[in-house]
Amino acid sequence: MKHALITGGAKRIGRAIALALAKDGWNITIHYNTSEKEARELAKTINADCVQADLSNIEDIHKLAKFIADGNFTALINNASLFEHDDLDPDGIRHKAVNFIAPHVLSKALRKGAVVTLLDSTLPMLKNMDNYKQSRQAARADIATLAEQFAPNVRVNAISLGPVLPAARQSQAHFDKLCAGALLQKPVPLEDITNAVLFLLNSTAITGNILFI
């Protein structure tokens, strides 16, 4: 049985991944923090389950890890992220928890199958976001380590994304600037992301890699 847990799966990229995996025959569990309405509406559409956890809270991270370890999951999609300016998280603790500690701990809880972590390729262009950058860089460095540690039972890969959708606190002008600075000078289509996730989930001999989109 193919069963995937998608963190931050209620909206945006996570929602697109959930829809694509459900279409491919996967059972889905949607993780959410505050987006309960959106999560439950999506769950009805694809006959999925929901689980709530605040990934900026270490206790919640470990509760969700136990939920994964106790379940019959064959895939984990680390999609949830925190994307805020430094002045909203001065010590960087929340960014570290959501963007690095949560993917690390949750990945270690998966007993079999594959992990796909979503990363960010636009880090050099971001201003006043050092805590976000550091947390993402730590997650990127963790991929090869986790892949080596969990082989052969669990494969660990990542997808490093260019600009996809404007963030909640991001102006359209800043998003357009990020797109203009990308190699292909356009946003990443959601379909490219979902196709890449399915490719990594279904490719049984690929681990420890970061696919750039």
C-alpha positions as CSV (number, residue, x, y, z in Angstrom):
1,M,0.0,0.0,0.0
2,K,1.3,3.4,-1.0
3,H,0.7,5.9,1.8
4,A,2.3,9.4,2.0
5,L,2.3,12.1,4.6
6,I,2.6,15.6,3.2
7,T,3.6,18.3,5.7
8,G,1.9,21.6,4.9
9,G,-0.3,19.7,2.5
10,A,-3.5,21.8,2.7
11,K,-2.5,24.7,0.4
12,R,-0.3,25.9,-2.4
13,I,2.5,23.4,-3.4
14,G,1.5,20.9,-0.8
15,R,-2.0,20.8,-2.1
16,A,-0.8,20.3,-5.6
17,I,1.4,17.4,-4.5
18,A,-1.5,15.8,-2.6
19,L,-3.8,16.0,-5.6
20,A,-1.1,14.5,-7.9
21,L,-0.2,11.6,-5.5
22,A,-3.9,10.8,-5.0
23,K,-4.4,10.6,-8.7
24,D,-1.4,8.3,-8.9
25,G,-3.1,5.9,-6.4
26,W,-1.5,7.0,-3.2
27,N,-3.3,7.1,0.1
28,I,-2.7,10.6,1.6
29,T,-2.4,12.0,5.1
30,I,-2.4,15.8,5.1
31,H,-0.5,17.6,7.8
32,Y,-1.6,21.1,8.7
33,N,-0.9,23.6,11.4
34,T,-3.5,26.4,11.2
35,S,-5.2,25.6,7.8
36,E,-7.7,23.1,9.2
37,K,-10.6,24.2,6.9
38,E,-8.5,23.9,3.8
39,A,-7.0,20.6,4.9
40,R,-10.4,19.0,5.6
41,E,-11.9,20.3,2.3
42,L,-9.0,18.8,0.4
43,A,-9.3,15.6,2.4
44,K,-12.9,15.2,1.3
45,T,-11.9,15.7,-2.3
46,I,-9.3,13.0,-2.3
47,N,-10.5,10.8,0.5
48,A,-7.5,11.6,2.7
49,D,-6.8,11.8,6.4
50,C,-5.6,14.9,8.3
51,V,-3.2,15.4,11.2
52,Q,-2.5,18.7,13.0
53,A,0.9,19.7,14.4
54,D,2.8,23.0,14.9
55,L,6.2,22.3,13.5
56,S,7.7,25.3,15.3
57,N,7.0,23.4,18.5
58,I,9.5,20.7,19.3
59,E,7.0,18.6,21.3
60,D,4.6,18.7,18.3
61,I,7.4,17.6,16.0
62,H,8.1,14.5,18.1
63,K,4.4,13.7,18.4
64,L,4.1,13.8,14.6
65,A,7.3,11.6,14.3
66,K,5.7,9.0,16.6
67,F,2.5,9.2,14.4
68,I,4.7,8.4,11.3
69,A,6.6,5.7,13.1
70,D,3.4,4.0,14.3
71,G,1.7,4.3,10.9
72,N,2.1,2.3,7.7
73,F,3.6,5.1,5.7
74,T,5.8,4.5,2.7
75,A,6.6,8.2,1.8
76,L,7.1,11.5,3.5
77,I,7.0,14.8,1.7
78,N,8.7,17.5,3.7
79,N,6.9,20.5,2.2
80,A,6.1,22.7,5.2
81,S,8.3,25.7,5.6
82,L,8.6,29.0,7.5
83,F,9.5,32.0,5.3
84,E,9.7,35.3,7.4
85,H,12.0,38.2,7.8
86,D,14.6,38.1,10.6
87,D,12.9,40.7,12.7
88,L,9.9,38.4,13.1
89,D,12.1,35.5,14.4
90,P,15.2,37.3,15.8
91,D,16.8,34.2,17.3
92,G,16.0,32.0,14.4
93,I,14.5,29.3,16.6
94,R,11.2,29.0,14.8
95,H,12.9,28.8,11.3
96,K,15.3,26.2,12.5
97,A,12.5,24.1,14.0
98,V,10.2,24.2,10.9
99,N,12.8,24.2,8.1
100,F,15.5,21.9,9.6
101,I,14.6,20.1,12.8
102,A,11.1,18.9,11.6
103,P,12.3,17.4,8.3
104,H,15.2,15.8,10.1
105,V,13.2,14.2,12.9
106,L,10.2,13.2,10.7
107,S,12.5,11.6,8.1
108,K,14.1,9.5,10.8
109,A,10.7,8.2,11.8
110,L,9.9,6.7,8.4
111,R,10.5,3.0,8.5
112,K,10.4,2.2,4.7
113,G,10.0,3.9,1.4
114,A,11.1,7.4,0.4
115,V,11.5,10.9,1.7
116,V,11.3,13.9,-0.6
117,T,12.2,17.3,1.0
118,L,11.5,20.6,-0.8
119,L,14.3,23.1,-0.6
120,D,14.8,26.6,-2.0
121,S,17.2,27.7,-4.8
122,T,16.6,31.4,-4.4
123,L,18.6,31.9,-1.2
124,P,21.3,34.3,-2.5
125,M,18.6,36.8,-3.7
126,L,16.8,37.0,-0.4
127,K,17.4,40.1,1.9
128,N,16.9,40.3,5.7
129,M,16.2,36.5,5.8
130,D,19.4,35.1,7.2
131,N,17.6,32.8,9.6
132,Y,15.5,31.4,6.8
133,K,18.7,30.9,4.6
134,Q,20.6,29.1,7.4
135,S,17.7,26.8,8.2
136,R,17.3,25.8,4.5
137,Q,21.1,25.4,4.1
138,A,21.1,23.0,7.1
139,A,18.3,21.0,5.6
140,R,20.2,20.8,2.3
141,A,23.4,19.5,3.9
142,D,21.3,16.9,5.8
143,I,20.1,15.1,2.7
144,A,23.2,13.1,1.9
145,T,23.7,12.3,5.6
146,L,20.2,10.9,6.0
147,A,20.4,9.0,2.7
148,E,23.5,7.2,3.9
149,Q,22.2,6.6,7.4
150,F,18.8,5.1,6.3
151,A,19.9,3.0,3.3
152,P,18.7,0.6,2.1
153,N,15.2,0.8,3.7
154,V,14.5,4.5,3.1
155,R,15.6,6.6,0.2
156,V,16.1,10.3,0.9
157,N,16.1,12.9,-1.9
158,A,15.2,16.6,-2.2
159,I,13.9,19.0,-4.8
160,S,15.4,22.5,-4.8
161,L,12.9,25.0,-6.2
162,G,13.2,28.3,-8.0
163,P,10.4,30.8,-7.5
164,V,7.0,29.1,-7.7
165,L,4.3,31.2,-6.0
166,P,4.5,34.6,-4.2
167,A,4.8,34.1,-0.4
168,A,2.1,35.6,1.8
169,R,4.3,38.6,2.8
170,Q,6.0,38.9,-0.6
171,S,5.2,41.7,-3.0
172,Q,4.5,40.8,-6.6
173,A,7.4,43.1,-7.6
174,H,9.9,41.1,-5.5
175,F,8.5,37.8,-6.8
176,D,8.9,39.0,-10.4
177,K,12.5,40.0,-9.6
178,L,13.2,36.5,-8.3
179,C,11.7,35.0,-11.5
180,A,13.8,37.3,-13.7
181,G,16.9,36.2,-11.8
182,A,16.2,32.5,-12.4
183,L,18.0,30.7,-15.3
184,L,14.7,30.3,-17.3
185,Q,13.3,33.6,-16.1
186,K,9.9,32.3,-15.2
187,P,8.1,30.7,-12.3
188,V,8.3,27.0,-11.8
189,P,5.0,25.3,-12.9
190,L,3.3,23.3,-10.2
191,E,3.1,20.3,-12.6
192,D,6.9,20.2,-12.9
193,I,7.1,19.9,-9.1
194,T,4.5,17.2,-8.8
195,N,6.1,15.2,-11.7
196,A,9.4,15.5,-9.9
197,V,8.0,14.2,-6.6
198,L,6.4,11.2,-8.4
199,F,9.7,10.5,-10.2
200,L,11.7,10.4,-7.0
201,L,9.1,8.3,-5.2
202,N,8.9,5.8,-8.0
203,S,12.6,5.6,-8.8
204,T,13.8,2.8,-6.5
205,A,17.5,3.2,-7.1
206,I,17.9,7.0,-6.5
207,T,18.9,8.3,-3.1
208,G,21.0,11.2,-1.7
209,N,20.3,13.5,-4.6
210,I,19.0,17.0,-5.0
211,L,17.0,17.7,-8.1
212,F,17.0,21.4,-9.2
213,I,13.8,22.8,-10.8
